[in-house]
Amino acid sequence: MMPVVITLPDGSTRSVAAGTPVRDVAADVSPRLAKAALVARVDDQLVDLSFPLHADARVQILTTDSADALHVYRHSTAHLLAAAVTRLFPGTQCGIGPALEDGFYYDFVVEKPFVPEDLEKIEAEMRRLAQADEVFEKQSWPRDEAMRFFGDRGEPLKVQLIEEKTAGQADVSVYTIKDRETFVDFCLGPHVPSTGKLKAFKLTTTSSAYWKGDAKNQPMQRVYGTAFFSDKDLQAHLARLEEAKKRDHRKVGKELGLFMFHPWAPGAAFWLHKGTLLYNGLAEYMRQVLYPAGYDEVKTPIVFNKQLWETSGHWQHYRENMFVLEGDEGEDMALKAMNCPGHMLVFASQVRSYRDLPIRFHEQTALHRNEASGVLGGLTRVRQFSQDDAHCFVMQEQIGEEVQRLLGLVQQVYGDLGLTYEVKLSTRPEHYLGQRETWDHAEAQLTQALEGAGQAYTINAGDGAFYGPKIDFDVTDAIGRKWQCATIQLDYQLPERFDLKYVGADNAEHRPVVIHRAIFGSFERFIALLIEHFAGAFPLWLAPVQAVVLPIADRHAAYAAQVRAELVAAGLRAGLDDRQEKIGYKIREAQLQKVPYMLVVGDKEVADGTVSVRSRQGGDLGSRAVGEFLAQTAAEIAGKGRSDQPVAE
């Protein structure tokens, strides 16, 4: 039998006998590498270290310096969790257990939900199994035997997974920990060599879930956990989780009286007074940014006939996520899930000339998407929302310039909010509309625009929308989490489907290109980001209540009301706390409500016509004339707290 030639990352080659497992390659390179090895990449495939080499290949041994190895490490920890649960709670049915960006979860069908004491027992069992250093053994079973095994064991969900994921295969892969009595699971893998490699993990929480995220399916109990290569990294992550709990927008939003939810309107927020001020403030800010940038605001209907969605392609590709209605005459209608098809109709409503382009429509009306109840969560996953949505209609030769303008717009908005971000270029997905040549041209246009703007970016291969490539922006919040927000998407398909035209300089008809773009994304999700980023302590220009006047005693109430009236007349969102409470209590209340400035008035202030200014961070700033305070806050608001010194400093 001919030897197999393997090529290592440094370009060196080795000859090994056919069937040699990857772990032997690691040992041949160095004992140190063999000890550190967790998983391998053979050509472009991640594999277990037990993977046999039967053909020439490129081989890379992955250790703790690899993101792919961390993903596998977390997936293996999810299996360790499942092994512990099935040992402690016999009869538990296992669902799926994927790795996540910062951890893992596993779904189970259990008789009763897990309580915190259960998680402690499960984690202790996981540690016992880890200390035992049991092997993750991959076995190949005949498909029929595997389905029969899991069926006899009372795990119909595993049978369903095998049916769906291995159709047409003779054999399927299963992984055992020790033996069939300890744990066996249908899984495509790969996994780390043994449980002893799993050292730094923690179970974090539980939640209700549904099989495949569909509320019509089997209810399940989801257990979340996190895992890192080192205890130091784990502890740092757990500290971030604790900070995230304090900043949770659902908690802070309730404390600040911003919004509420009710079971009679699942997935739709009730915006309370202060939350409405915040929401409208962001909406008006975006209008002030867009109007001078050449955007026309429009409003399109909330309900459309299905013919619109058939024309756009959403009826075929997105119908399950839409709220479908039946009209009085039996015609199918649907609540608007996105603004773009309506904007196509607005563009097509009159003859357009090349002199008119670019044409930019933006809209902030309500949208509705039929999200499964099991995935709804605060403001981050809702059924009703609005977007700072816009569509730019351009000629082919205007694409690069327009995308560069959009990059500048994103930089301006995020700069005003003090947000940092990373940029990704998402390319053609597996399933797409249109011709490959058109996609190649579109991707080249976006690449040229990014490079022309000097914008650093990474490639996110295969993650484009079905109608065109896109540029995505990941915002990093105050505790290091990433939120996907802004997007710029090229679309050659909708103009074709709606037969959009403009008259060119040659007096002939041409097809425009549409650029979809959003900067906030949905207002709801973006506000959740801002709440958690600022921990509710919004910058002055954005705060729902910017200042509150606090009279020390009843005799100061009239002057306090006069001061508040001056603030309001000057454009500040100002409150008055004239309750018969001690001034210390009022100050603490204002601090808890994250009000940027507190203006205390007593005998001296009344006599001098001044206010005693306190900031939520800087404490007592001394007495100022009302006019002086207004001038300083106006400068802080105009500069978004950047170009001018805040009053607090």
C-alpha positions in Angstrom: 0.0 0.0 0.0 1.3 3.4 -1.0 2.3 5.8 1.8 0.2 8.9 2.4 2.0 12.3 2.0 0.9 15.0 4.4 1.7 18.7 4.1 2.1 20.7 7.3 1.3 24.4 7.7 5.0 25.3 7.4 5.1 23.6 4.0 7.1 20.6 5.2 5.9 17.1 4.2 5.9 13.7 5.9 5.1 10.2 4.6 2.9 8.0 6.8 1.3 4.7 6.4 -2.3 4.8 5.0 -4.8 4.7 7.9 -2.4 6.6 10.3 -4.5 8.6 12.8 -3.9 12.4 12.9 -2.8 12.1 16.6 0.3 10.1 15.4 1.2 13.0 13.1 1.1 15.4 16.1 3.3 13.0 18.1 5.7 12.8 15.2 6.0 16.6 15.0 6.7 16.9 18.8 5.6 15.4 22.1 4.6 18.9 23.2 2.2 19.3 20.2 0.8 15.9 20.8 -0.1 16.8 24.4 -1.6 20.2 23.4 -3.6 18.9 20.4 -7.4 19.1 20.6 -8.6 18.7 17.0 -7.2 18.9 13.5 -8.0 20.3 10.1 -7.4 17.9 7.2 -7.6 19.9 4.0 -10.7 22.1 4.8 -12.4 19.7 7.2 -12.3 19.7 11.0 -11.7 16.2 12.3 -11.0 14.3 15.5 -7.5 13.4 16.3 -8.5 9.7 15.7 -9.3 10.5 12.0 -7.4 8.1 9.8 -5.4 9.5 6.9 -6.1 7.5 3.7 -5.0 10.1 1.1 -2.5 12.8 0.6 -3.7 15.9 2.5 -2.8 19.2 4.2 -2.9 18.7 7.9 -3.0 21.3 10.7 -3.0 20.3 14.4 -5.2 22.8 16.4 -4.5 23.7 20.0 -5.7 26.4 22.4 -4.5 29.2 20.1 -7.3 28.3 17.6 -10.8 29.7 17.5 -11.9 26.5 15.7 -10.5 24.4 18.6 -12.4 26.6 21.1 -15.6 26.0 19.2 -15.0 22.2 19.3 -14.1 22.4 22.9 -17.4 24.0 23.7 -19.3 21.5 21.6 -17.6 18.7 23.6 -18.5 20.4 26.9 -22.2 20.4 25.7 -21.9 16.7 25.3 -20.3 16.4 28.7 -23.4 18.3 30.0 -25.7 15.8 28.3 -23.8 12.9 29.7 -24.1 14.3 33.3 -27.8 15.0 32.9 -28.7 11.6 31.6 -26.8 9.9 34.4 -28.5 12.1 37.1 -32.0 12.1 35.5 -32.7 8.8 33.9 -35.3 8.9 31.2 -34.3 12.4 30.1 -34.6 12.8 26.3 -31.8 14.7 24.6 -32.3 17.3 21.8 -29.3 19.2 20.4 -26.3 20.7 22.0 -24.4 23.2 19.8 -21.5 25.5 20.6 -22.2 29.2 20.7 -20.0 32.3 20.3 -19.3 32.4 24.0 -20.4 29.0 25.3 -22.9 26.3 24.6 -26.3 24.9 25.4 -28.2 21.6 25.3 -31.9 21.0 25.1 -33.6 18.3 27.1 -37.1 16.9 27.5 -37.6 16.5 31.3 -40.4 15.8 33.6 -40.0 19.1 35.5 -37.8 22.1 34.9 -34.3 22.2 36.4 -33.8 24.4 39.5 -30.5 26.0 40.6 -29.8 23.1 42.9 -30.1 20.8 39.9 -27.5 22.8 38.0 -25.1 22.5 40.9 -25.5 18.7 40.9 -25.1 18.5 37.1 -22.0 20.7 37.1 -20.5 18.5 39.8 -21.2 15.4 37.8 -19.6 17.1 34.7 -16.4 17.7 36.8 -16.4 14.1 37.9 -16.6 12.9 34.3 -13.9 15.3 33.3 -11.6 14.1 36.0 -12.1 10.5 34.9 -10.7 11.5 31.5 -13.0 9.3 29.5 -12.5 9.1 25.8 -14.8 10.7 23.2 -15.0 7.8 20.9 -16.4 8.1 17.4 -18.2 5.1 16.1 -19.8 4.3 12.8 -23.2 2.5 13.0 -25.5 1.3 10.2 -28.2 4.0 9.8 -31.0 1.5 10.5 -29.3 0.2 13.7 -28.8 3.8 15.0 -32.4 4.7 14.4 -33.5 1.5 16.1 -31.2 2.1 19.0 -32.4 5.6 19.8 -36.0 4.6 19.1 -35.9 1.7 21.6 -34.3 4.1 24.1 -37.2 6.4 23.9 -35.5 9.2 22.0 -37.7 10.0 19.0 -36.0 13.4 18.5 -32.7 11.7 17.8 -34.4 9.4 15.3 -35.9 12.5 13.6 -32.4 14.1 13.5 -30.9 11.0 11.9 -33.7 10.8 9.3 -33.2 14.5 8.4 -29.4 14.8 8.5 -28.3 11.4 7.0 -30.8 10.7 4.3 -29.3 8.4 1.7 -26.3 7.4 3.9 -25.6 3.8 4.8 -23.8 4.6 8.1 -24.0 7.4 10.7 -21.6 8.7 13.3 -22.3 8.4 17.0 -20.0 9.4 19.9 -19.8 7.6 23.2 -18.3 8.7 26.5 -16.9 5.5 28.0 -19.6 3.2 26.7 -23.2 2.9 25.8 -24.3 2.8 29.4 -22.6 6.1 30.2 -23.5 8.2 27.2 -24.0 7.8 23.5 -25.2 10.5 21.1 -25.8 10.9 17.4 -23.4 13.6 16.3 -21.4 14.7 13.3 -18.5 15.8 15.5 -15.7 16.4 15.8 -14.8 16.4 19.5 -11.7 16.8 21.7 -9.9 13.5 22.5 -11.2 13.0 26.0 -13.2 14.6 28.8 -10.0 15.4 30.7 -9.3 18.2 28.2 -12.4 20.0 29.5 -11.2 22.0 32.5 -12.7 25.5 32.7 -16.5 25.5 32.3 -19.6 26.8 34.1 -23.3 26.2 33.8 -25.0 29.6 33.8 -28.8 29.5 33.4 -31.8 27.6 32.1 -34.7 28.6 29.9 -37.8 27.2 28.2 -37.4 26.2 24.6 -39.1 24.3 21.8 -37.9 21.6 19.6 -36.4 23.5 16.5 -37.6 26.8 18.0 -41.2 26.1 17.0 -43.9 26.6 19.7 -46.0 23.9 18.0 -43.3 21.3 18.8 -42.1 19.5 21.9 -41.4 21.9 24.8 -37.9 21.5 26.2 -35.6 22.7 28.9 -32.5 24.5 27.7 -29.4 24.6 29.9 -26.8 27.2 29.0 -23.1 27.1 29.9 -19.8 28.6 29.0 -16.3 27.1 28.6 -12.8 28.5 28.1 -9.4 27.0 27.8 -8.2 28.6 31.0 -9.8 29.4 34.4 -8.6 32.9 34.1 -10.5 33.5 30.9 -13.5 31.8 32.4 -13.5 34.0 35.4 -13.1 37.1 33.3 -16.1 36.0 31.2 -18.2 35.3 34.3 -17.4 38.8 35.6 -18.6 40.2 32.2 -21.8 38.1 32.6 -22.4 39.6 36.1 -21.9 43.1 34.6 -24.3 42.2 31.8 -27.0 41.2 34.3 -26.7 44.6 35.9 -27.0 46.2 32.4 -29.8 43.9 31.1 -32.1 46.2 29.1 -35.1 44.4 30.5 -34.1 45.1 34.0 -32.8 48.7 33.4 -35.8 49.5 31.2 -38.2 48.6 33.9 -36.3 50.5 36.6 -36.2 53.6 34.4 -39.8 53.3 33.3 -38.9 53.1 29.6 -41.1 50.2 28.3 -43.2 47.2 29.3 -44.6 44.1 27.7 -48.0 42.3 28.1 -48.9 38.7 27.2 -51.8 40.0 25.1 -49.3 41.5 22.7 -46.4 39.1 22.7 -43.3 40.5 21.1 -44.6 44.1 20.9 -43.3 46.7 23.3 -45.4 49.2 25.1 -43.3 52.4 25.1 -43.9 54.4 28.3 -43.5 58.1 28.5 -39.7 58.2 29.0 -39.2 55.4 26.6 -41.2 57.2 24.0 -39.1 60.3 24.5 -36.0 58.2 23.9 -37.5 56.5 20.9 -38.7 59.7 19.3 -35.4 61.4 20.1 -33.5 58.8 18.1 -36.0 58.9 15.3 -35.7 62.7 15.1 -31.9 62.6 15.3 -31.9 60.2 12.3 -34.1 62.6 10.3 -31.8 65.5 11.1 -28.9 63.4 9.8 -30.6 62.1 6.7 -32.4 65.3 5.4 -29.2 67.2 4.6 -27.8 63.9 3.1 -30.5 64.0 0.4 -33.0 61.5 1.8 -36.8 61.8 1.2 -38.9 60.4 4.0 -42.0 58.4 2.9 -44.7 56.3 4.6 -46.0 53.2 2.9 -49.0 51.0 3.9 -48.8 48.4 6.7 -50.8 45.8 4.9 -50.2 44.6 1.3 -51.8 42.2 -1.1 -49.8 39.0 -1.5 -49.1 40.0 -5.1 -46.6 42.5 -3.8 -44.8 39.8 -1.9 -44.9 37.4 -4.8 -43.4 40.0 -7.0 -40.6 40.8 -4.5 -39.9 37.1 -3.9 -40.7 37.2 -0.2 -43.8 35.1 -0.5 -41.6 32.3 -1.8 -38.6 32.8 0.5 -40.0 34.5 3.6 -43.7 33.7 4.0 -43.3 31.6 7.2 -42.0 34.7 8.9 -44.9 36.9 7.9 -48.3 37.5 9.4 -50.7 36.5 6.7 -54.3 37.8 6.7 -57.4 37.0 4.7 -59.3 39.9 3.3 -63.1 40.2 3.1 -63.2 38.9 -0.5 -60.9 35.9 0.2 -57.7 37.7 -1.0 -54.5 36.9 0.9 -52.9 39.9 2.5 -49.8 40.2 4.8 -48.5 42.7 7.3 -45.5 44.5 6.1 -42.3 42.7 7.2 -39.9 45.1 5.5 -40.1 48.4 3.7 -38.2 47.6 0.5 -41.1 46.3 -1.7 -43.2 49.4 -0.9 -40.3 51.7 -1.9 -40.1 49.9 -5.2 -43.7 50.9 -5.9 -43.0 54.5 -5.0 -40.0 54.6 -7.4 -42.1 53.0 -10.1 -45.0 55.5 -9.6 -43.5 58.1 -12.1 -41.0 58.4 -14.9 -37.5 58.8 -13.5 -34.5 60.4 -15.2 -30.8 59.8 -14.7 -30.7 63.4 -13.5 -32.9 62.4 -10.5 -30.5 59.7 -9.4 -29.5 58.9 -6.7 -33.0 58.8 -5.2 -33.0 58.0 -1.5 -36.2 57.0 0.4 -36.2 56.4 4.1 -39.1 55.2 6.4 -39.7 54.5 10.1 -43.1 52.9 10.0 -43.9 49.7 12.0 -42.9 46.3 10.7 -44.2 42.9 11.8 -42.4 39.5 11.6 -43.9 36.3 12.9 -41.1 35.2 15.2 -41.7 32.0 17.2 -42.8 32.7 20.7 -39.9 30.6 22.1 -37.3 33.0 20.7 -38.9 36.3 21.8 -36.8 38.2 24.3 -37.1 41.8 25.5 -36.4 44.3 22.8 -33.8 42.2 21.0 -36.2 39.7 19.4 -39.7 41.1 18.8 -42.6 40.8 16.4 -43.3 44.5 16.0 -40.5 47.0 15.4 -39.4 49.9 13.3 -36.2 50.4 11.3 -34.2 53.5 10.3 -34.7 51.9 6.9 -33.6 53.5 3.5 -33.3 52.5 -0.1 -31.0 54.3 -2.5 -31.7 54.0 -6.2 -28.5 54.5 -8.2 -27.0 54.0 -11.6 -24.3 51.4 -11.9 -21.5 54.0 -12.1 -22.8 55.7 -8.9 -22.5 52.6 -6.7 -19.0 53.2 -5.4 -19.6 56.8 -4.6 -22.9 56.1 -2.9 -21.5 53.3 -0.7 -18.6 55.5 0.3 -21.2 58.2 1.3 -23.0 55.5 3.4 -19.8 54.5 5.1 -19.3 58.1 6.1 -22.9 58.2 7.4 -22.4 55.2 9.6 -19.2 56.7 10.9 -21.0 59.9 11.7 -23.9 58.3 13.6 -21.8 55.8 15.6 -19.3 58.6 16.3 -22.1 60.7 17.8 -23.0 57.8 20.1 -19.4 57.0 21.0 -19.7 53.5 19.5 -16.9 51.5 17.9 -17.4 48.9 15.2 -15.9 46.4 12.9 -16.9 45.9 9.3 -17.6 42.6 7.4 -18.2 42.1 3.7 -20.7 39.2 3.3 -20.6 37.4 0.0 -22.8 35.2 -2.1 -24.7 32.5 -0.1 -25.4 29.0 -1.3 -28.9 29.8 -2.3 -29.2 33.1 -4.2 -31.2 34.9 -6.8 -29.7 36.1 -10.1 -26.6 35.3 -12.1 -23.2 34.5 -10.7 -21.6 37.2 -12.9 -23.9 39.9 -11.4 -22.9 38.8 -7.9 -19.3 38.9 -8.8 -19.7 42.5 -10.1 -21.7 43.6 -7.0 -19.0 42.1 -4.6 -16.3 43.9 -6.6 -18.2 47.2 -6.3 -18.5 46.9 -2.5 -14.8 45.9 -2.2 -13.7 48.9 -4.2 -15.9 51.2 -2.1 -14.5 49.9 1.2 -10.9 50.2 0.0 -11.6 53.6 -1.6 -12.9 54.8 1.8 -9.8 53.3 3.6 -12.2 51.1 5.7 -10.7 48.0 7.3 -12.9 44.9 6.8 -13.0 41.2 6.9 -14.7 38.7 4.5 -17.7 36.8 5.8 -18.0 34.3 3.0 -21.4 33.0 2.1 -23.4 35.2 4.5 -24.9 37.6 2.0 -28.6 38.1 1.6 -30.3 35.9 -1.1 -30.7 39.0 -3.3 -27.2 40.5 -3.0 -23.9 40.9 -1.1 -23.7 43.2 1.9 -21.5 45.1 4.3 -22.3 44.5 7.9 -21.2 46.5 11.0 -20.6 44.9 14.4 -20.8 47.4 17.2 -18.8 46.6 20.4 -20.5 47.7 23.6 -19.0 48.9 26.9 -18.3 45.4 28.2 -16.9 44.0 24.9 -20.0 42.3 23.4 -20.6 42.6 19.7 -24.0 43.6 18.2 -24.7 43.3 14.5 -26.4 46.6 13.6 -25.8 48.6 10.4 -26.0 47.0 7.0 -25.4 48.1 3.4 -26.8 45.7 0.8 -26.6 45.8 -3.0 -29.6 44.5 -4.8 -29.9 43.8 -8.5 -32.9 41.5 -8.1 -35.8 43.8 -6.8 -35.3 46.3 -9.6 -35.6 43.4 -12.1 -38.6 41.9 -10.4 -40.4 45.2 -10.2 -39.3 46.2 -13.7 -37.8 49.5 -12.5 -36.5 51.9 -15.1 -35.0 55.3 -15.5 -34.3 57.3 -18.7 -30.6 57.7 -19.3 -28.6 60.4 -21.0 -29.0 58.4 -24.2 -32.8 58.7 -23.9 -33.0 54.9 -23.5 -34.4 53.0 -20.5 -32.0 51.5 -18.0 -32.3 49.5 -14.8 -31.3 51.1 -11.5 -29.5 49.3 -8.7 -31.0 49.4 -5.2 -28.9 49.8 -2.1 -30.7 48.7 1.1 -29.3 50.3 4.2 -30.0 50.6 7.9 -27.7 52.2 10.5 -29.6 51.6 13.8 -31.2 48.4 12.4 -34.4 48.1 14.3 -35.1 50.9 16.8 -36.0 48.3 19.4 -32.8 46.3 19.3 -30.7 49.4 19.0 -32.3 50.9 22.1 -31.6 47.6 23.9 -27.9 48.0 22.8 -27.8 51.6 24.0 -29.4 50.8 27.4 -26.9 48.1 28.0 -23.9 50.0 26.6 -24.6 53.1 28.8 -26.2 51.0 31.7 -29.1 53.4 31.3 -26.9 56.5 31.9 -27.5 58.0 28.4 -25.4 61.0 27.3 -27.1 64.3 27.8 -28.3 64.8 24.2 -30.1 61.4 24.3 -31.4 61.2 27.9 -35.2 61.1 28.2 -35.0 63.5 31.1 -32.0 65.7 30.8 -32.3 67.7 34.1 -34.6 67.8 37.1 -35.2 70.7 39.4 -35.2 69.8 43.1 -36.7 72.4 45.6 -35.4 71.9 49.1 -38.6 73.0 50.8 -42.2 74.0 49.9 -41.3 77.7 49.9 -38.8 77.0 47.1 -41.4 75.3 44.9 -42.6 78.3 42.9 -39.0 79.3 42.0 -38.2 75.7 41.1 -41.2 75.7 38.8 -40.0 78.9 37.2 -36.5 77.4 36.6 -38.1 74.3 35.1 -40.1 76.5 32.7 -37.0 78.3 31.6 -35.3 75.0 30.9 -38.2 73.7 28.9 -38.5 76.9 26.9 -34.8 76.5 26.0 -35.5 73.0 24.6 -34.3 70.8 27.5 -36.4 67.8 28.6 -36.6 68.9 32.3 -38.6 67.6 35.2 -39.6 69.0 38.6 -39.6 67.0 41.8 -41.7 69.1 44.2 -42.7 66.2 46.5 -42.6 66.8 50.2 -39.5 64.6 50.7 -36.0 65.4 52.0 -33.6 66.7 49.5 -31.2 63.8 50.0 -34.0 61.4 49.0 -34.8 63.4 45.9 -31.2 63.5 44.8 -30.8 59.7 45.3 -34.0 59.1 43.3 -32.7 61.3 40.5 -29.4 59.4 40.6 -31.2 56.0 40.4 -33.2 57.4 37.4 -29.8 58.3 35.7 -30.8 61.9 35.2 -27.7 63.7 33.9 -28.2 67.0 35.9 -29.9 67.8 39.2 -30.6 71.5 39.9 -31.1 72.0 43.6 -32.8 75.3 44.8 -33.0 76.6 48.3 -33.0 80.0 50.0 -29.7 81.1 48.6 -30.6 80.1 45.0 -33.9 81.9 45.2 -32.2 85.0 46.5 -29.4 85.0 44.0 -31.5 83.7 41.0 -29.2 80.7 40.6 -29.3 76.9 40.8 -26.9 74.5 42.5 -25.8 72.1 39.9 -25.1 68.4 40.5 -24.2 65.8 37.9 -24.9 62.1 38.2 -21.2 61.4 38.1 -19.4 64.6 39.1 -21.5 65.3 42.2 -21.8 69.0 43.4 -20.6 71.4 40.7 -21.5 74.6 42.5 -24.0 77.4 41.8 -24.6 78.8 38.4 -26.9 81.3 36.8 -29.7 79.5 34.9 -28.5 81.1 31.6 -25.0 79.9 32.2 -26.2 76.4 32.8 -28.3 76.5 29.6 -25.4 77.7 27.5 -23.1 75.0 28.8 -25.7 72.2 28.3 -26.5 73.5 24.8 -22.8 73.3 23.9 -22.6 69.7 25.4 -25.7 68.7 23.4 -24.4 70.2 20.2 -21.1 68.4 20.5 -22.7 65.1 21.6 -20.4 65.4 24.7 -17.3 65.2 22.5 -16.2 68.5 21.0 -17.3 70.6 24.0 -16.6 70.0 27.7 -19.7 68.7 29.6 -21.0 70.8 32.5 -19.7 68.0 34.8 -16.1 68.7 33.8 
